[in-house]
Amino acid sequence: MQTLLVTGPGGAGSSTVAAATALGLTAAGSRCVLLTTRPPATPGLPEAVRVDVVTAQPALEQLWARHAEALSAAVPVLTVPPAASVVPVPGVAEFAVLAALAGHARSGDVDVVVLDAGPTPTATALLALPGALRWWLAQVAPTRLRVLATLRAAATPGRPGVAAGLLAGAAGVEQLLEDAPLADPARTAVHLVARPEADAADRLEECATALGVLGQRIASVTVSRVLPDGPGEWWARRAAVQADALRRLQDVAGPVREVAEAAAAPSSVAELAALDAAVPDVAAQAPAGAGSRRVDGGWVLDVPLPFAGTGQVELTRWEDDLVLTAAGVRRSLPLDALLRRCTVSGGALTSPGTAAATLEVRFTPDPEQWPAGLLEAQGSRA
C-alpha cells in the first residue's frame, strides 16, 4: 500500500488537491481511499470516491475501551473512567490518523491512501509521530523492564501488575507502528501544495529541511491558485510577484505543477475533475538516508538536511542515539552497533543553504569498548 501525503500552508488548497488526486486515481481503477480529518467540501465526492473521515474522539474512546479493563486489573486502587468520559489530550488527532492508516494497511483492500494531512505543521507533526512514539516506548518500556515483567508474570500467574499493563499497551502501540507505513519513505510520498507568493520558496526550503530530519523528501510541488493575466497596474504588480515566486520555486524544487485559480470552489465532482489539480504520478522514493563511511581515524555519519543553514542544526548524543534538531523538528536516530562503540568527535554542515546540505558527524572508536586487536585491524584497513 502506498500513501500520498498532501499538505501545504493554510489556504493553499491542499485539501482540494488531495480530493482531486483521489478522484483521479479512483477513476483510473485504483483501489483508493481519501483519508481526511474533515468531511470533503465538494458535494457528491463520497459517492465517487471512498472517503474515510477520522475524528479523534471516537478513536480515543475505542482505544480506551479496549485497554481499560486491563488497566483496571493491573492497578486495582485506580478508578478507571468509562470511555464516554475520557478527555482527549494533544496529539490524539494525529494518533487517530495513524491508527486509521494502519487499519487500511492491514485490510489489504487498498492500493493507495491519499492522506489530506492539513497544514504543513500538522503534517510534519504527523510524520514525526512514529519516531516519537518509538522513542517514548523505549523510555517507558526498556528491555530490562520487559524482562522483569515477563519473569514476574511467570512467577505469579493470574496476578497482573502495573508493569504488565504498561507492556500490554506498549505492545499494542508497537504493532500499530509496524502496520502503519507512514515512517517508511519508500511507501509514503510527500506532495507539497504552495501558493505563488513571495515567501513560498522560503517555506519550501524550511519544509524540505524538516522532512530531511525525519528521513523524508518532497516528492512534488503543486502551485495552486495561479492567477491569469489581467489589465491595470494591480494585475501587473501581482503578475510580477507571481512570476518571481514561480521562478524561485522552480529554482528550489525543479519543475512544479501549476493549477489555475478558479472563480469559486468546485461545486461538483465534474468541476473538481476539470481543475486538473491531482498531484503528478511520482513513485515514492526513499531519499539518501543517513549512512556511515570509513575515514582515517574513525567513521563519518552523513545525514542529508536539504537547505539547512549554518547555525540552524543542533546535535546531541543520548546513550545509543543521536538527537537531531532542525527547522523546529527533533528526531532521535538510533546508532548501529559499530557507531555505538564510538564517541562523537565533531560535526560540520557541508554545502549549507543548498539542496545538497549534509550534516557530517565524525566518530572515533572508544578504546574502552573496542578490543585492542580489533581496533588495530580497523586501523590497518583505513
Buried (B, 14 or more C-beta within 10 A) or exposed (E): BBBBBBBBBEEBBBBBBBBBBBBBBBBEEBEBBBBBBEEBEBEBBBEBBBBBBBEBBEBBBEBBEEBBEBBBBBBEEEEBEEBEEBEBEEBBBBBBBBBBBBBBBBEEEBEBBBBBBBBBBBBBBBBBBBBBBBBEBBEEBEEEBBEBBEEBBEEEEEEBBEBBBBBBBBEBBBEBBEBBBBBBBEBBBBBBBBBBBEEBBEBBBBBBBBBBBBBBBBBBBBBBBBEEEEEEEEEEEBBEEBEBBBEBBBEBBEEBBBBEEBEEEBEEBEBBBEBEBBBEEEEBEEBEEBEBEEEEEBBBBBBBBBBBBEEBBEBEBEEBBBBBBBBEBBBBBBBEEEBBBBBBEEBEBEEBBBBEBBBBBBBEBEEEEBEEEEBEEBEEEE
